Amino acid sequence: MDELADVTQGAADCAPAGSAGSGACGRFAGAVEGLPDLTASPQHTEVCGRFAPTPSGRMHLGNVFSCLLAWLDARRAGGSIVLRMEDLDPATCDRQKALQLMDDLRWLGLTWDGDPWYQSERSWAYGEALEALKAQCLVYPCFCSRAELHAANAPHASDGTYIYAGTCRGLSAAEVAERSLVKRPALRMMVPELSDPAGSIEFIDGVYGPQSTVLARDCGDFLVRRSDEVYAYQLAVVVDDAAMGVNHVVRAHDLMGSSGRQRYLQHVLGLGEMEYFHVPLLVAPDGRRLAKRDFDLDLGSLRTWMRGPERLLGLLAWKVGLIERFEPVSAIELVSEFSWDKVTARRDDIVVDEALVDALRG
């Protein structure tokens, strides 16, 4: 069946769109074909973390910091860590950049277990998960333009991201068919109504403590596939984390808002939940998240004047409280010093200013 015809038929089967999980399709009650059934047997207890960089350029200091803590978490627990290249978007990612990222990780001493995974090779898996969501009537086509979504009068969350107002949720099959003639739709995941407790997601973050998200209030219906048929981040990471056996997710705290959506997807797809450890950001003196342009602190620049990674790793470890003073140290030497209690005690964002850069340069 043609893809657009499939979208139209899906709208006919599930229209009119109601609350998530309701209607003739009901809730999904088992594991997704092609995905591991993590509800049928106990999950393994060994810690499995992951590196999940986007190969669109060189890693900057903030990327290194998150990767270091993810690696230390897994190695301290005697667990494993896997590598996944999040190269979903062919317009910004390529294999050469992925190879450079792997070379940078090796230079840092942050080794991984097994062969790297590439999201660009796993569209089939995301497609199977999407079909499972469609079977539950949880997905609908969205024709909203980027300008409409980011309009000044649209509702926005505290971090500036827009909250989808459900504009296309109630389109009839005829309306979907008509609009599909002139524009290919994106696909959105329907979240429970504000009054439905299923849409209230709570979890304990390993660094920042209890967290709560109400999906309808904090994000609204969210993308699972873009209009150019690139699968969205939220769906892909949930599918891949389950397939790779990941159970510890370590990442910067500006991604905390994604956790509610991902836990909801894990629930409706019948997948196991992760433990989350969101870590401090590295920020510029004015409070902005550190970018590659700040102080030339991407690894392409750093490696031109650093003999090895020890000063860089020592500085990051000192700033987050793993060691008491700044001194050169290797990744393996930091394993015995690592604990989440130390990170939690120093969880304020880390300001990268000229003094810190001077210390790094020695």
Secondary structure, 3 states (H helix, E strand, C coil): CCHHHHHHHHHHHHCCCCCCCCCCCCCCCCCCCCCCCCCCCCCCCCCEEEECCCCCCCCEHHHHHHHHHHHHHHHHCCCEEEEEECCCCCCCCCHHHHHHHHHHHHHHCCCCCCCCEEHHHCHHHHHHHHHHHHHCCCEEEECCCHHHHCCCCCCECCCCCECCCCCCCCCCHHHHHHHHCCCCCEEEECCCCCCCHHHEEEEEECCCEEEEEEHHHHCCCEEEECCCCCECHHHHHHHHHHHHCCCEEEEEHHHCCHHHHHHHHHHHCCCCCCEEEEECCEECCCCCECCCCHHHCEHHHHHHHCCCCHHHHHHHHHHCCCCCCCCCCCHHHHHHHCCHHHHHHCCCCEECCHHHHHHHHC
